Amino acid sequence: MMTATKKRLKIVAAASFSLLLVVYLYRAISASTVGMPGGVGVVGRLSGPIEEEQQGQWPPTEDAIQRSLQNAYDAHNSLIKEQRAELQRTKEQLAQLEEQIRSLQTSTPRKYPKVKYLNYKNRKRILITGGAGFVGSHLVDDLMIQGHEVIVVDNFFTGRKRNVAHWLGHENFELIHHDIVNPLFIEIDEIYHLASPASPPHYMYNPVKTIKTNTMGTINVLGLAKRVMAKVLIASTSEVYGDPTVHPQPETYWGHVNPIGPRACYDEGKRVSETLSYAYAKQEKVQVRVARIFNTYGPRMHMNDGRVVSNFILQALRNETITVYGNGRQTRSFQYVSDLVDGMIALMASNYTQPVNLGNPVEQSIEEFAQIIKQLVGGPSPIKQTKAVEDDPQRRKPDITRARHYLKWEPKVPLERGLRQTISYFRNELARSDRFQESSNKYFDSPDLQRSRP
Ligand SMILES: NC(=O)c1ccc[n+]([C@@H]2O[C@H](COP(=O)([O-])OP(=O)(O)OC[C@H]3O[C@@H](n4cnc5c(N)ncnc54)[C@H](O)[C@@H]3O)[C@@H](O)[C@H]2O)c1
């Protein structure tokens, strides 16, 4: 009997000891895992409230376990939130770094495009005013590749350094930030005078400055040409014909321009520019060439210049409505920029001194043009007519008999091929501006700036 009681007592003592050991071990493990990352930390957090609320009570009540579980769940969620925010921040930083690498790659090219070697007899020093603009930058490319020394003068009103960045640092290239309204002293053999805003929103933005650029700027250019005996090519425009009553427009047509309309600052500015050129030619024996340029399009044209090509392409790429001003029956003819550049270089090299139309005589109604762009971009954009624009010319088509005869020049690039190039340029530009947009509100501190902060 005695041995049986002893045996039971031994069993009870052993059981109590085991229970105490289990409780001790559980608490020891819980205490040591508080604050550890991941799931282990949760165990630690679970034990906290139980210990606080259930001091001395074991096992914990169901209520306490519920609360602890909820706390653990909340802690887990906030941890995930923090990690997601961290991931997002890292992604944004990565995108910014990628953009910085891209812009570094474009702004500091390791290799320049190949240029021909010309000996000193054939190599010319050529000044291009407005050379950082759309047409000017393509002209720079061609003349550089031919092996000439090219100096660009630009006030960057509508031009961009990026357009000529691939030549920066080249021994044959120089970029000068200068407003052509002010005189310029420089030694050169030829001048292509392109400095002037070309699109209506740009030239109407500051009409007085547009007139000054086309009058005082042209006087400065012609004065320089006179001093150094350089040949000058003036970039005039089909706008000198105004809203033409003759169709297609030959160079002998004097034009139909409203001298006080919204476009007059440009149209009349260019007409004075031509007048000045022939006055300097007659009086000062300056060799002048006058190119009357018709609508030109291509890569590097301004995204928001408000003209029909950029408007339609952007609207189509953004799946917006393609807006046709007026009834869409007004016509335009569009030349690709490389054709224009070929024509300008041929005109400069020629002995022909009268104005020459440079444009593509293939004529399209604006309505047809909208259809072509819609089809090439391939989006769902509807085409809608809207209010006509004041003084918008009804018909525009160059007569290029002179250019064909004297320059042996005519446009080569078909509309569809040129438009595909231009659409692809605009698509890339849109993607680029979207990338910038995404990161536009975020800054990277330089290490120095960070150190200077408290
Ligand atoms: N693109 C066309 O369809 C078209 C048609 C007819 C005539 N043109 C003529 O061709 C020339 C080039 O046109 P674009 O389309 O390349 O235009 P653009 O606006 O891209 O280029 C003009 C350049 O001239 C610069 N500029 C403007 N004012 C200046 C000033 N006061 N001093 C120095 N630089 C100045 C601008 O910053 C810009 O780089 C212009 O003279 C324009 O009138 C162009």
The ligand as an ORCA input file, in Angstrom:
! r2SCAN-3c Opt
* xyz 0 1
  N      10.152     74.053    -90.870
  C       9.453     74.561    -91.847
  O       8.459     73.967    -92.282
  C       9.857     75.886    -92.455
  C       9.101     76.385    -93.507
  C       9.466     77.598    -94.054
  C      10.567     78.284    -93.603
  N      11.285     77.762    -92.585
  C      12.426     78.570    -92.107
  O      13.534     77.717    -91.830
  C      14.229     78.200    -90.685
  C      14.370     77.074    -89.663
  O      13.078     76.639    -89.293
  P      12.869     75.433    -88.264
  O      11.641     74.720    -88.660
  O      14.119     74.689    -88.095
  O      12.526     76.250    -86.959
  P      13.098     76.107    -85.484
  O      12.272     76.959    -84.636
  O      13.236     74.668    -85.143
  O      14.561     76.688    -85.633
  C      14.835     78.052    -85.577
  C      16.094     78.232    -84.744
  O      16.406     79.618    -84.684
  C      16.745     79.950    -83.348
  N      16.475     81.380    -83.160
  C      15.279     82.024    -83.166
  N      15.466     83.335    -82.964
  C      16.799     83.530    -82.841
  C      17.597     84.674    -82.599
  N      17.068     85.889    -82.451
  N      18.947     84.511    -82.497
  C      19.502     83.291    -82.630
  N      18.782     82.164    -82.848
  C      17.445     82.290    -82.960
  C      15.866     79.060    -82.532
  O      16.300     78.900    -81.199
  C      15.929     77.768    -83.320
  O      17.023     76.999    -82.952
  C      13.449     79.403    -90.170
  O      14.054     80.582    -90.613
  C      12.087     79.256    -90.792
  O      11.488     80.498    -91.005
  C      10.964     76.584    -92.003
*
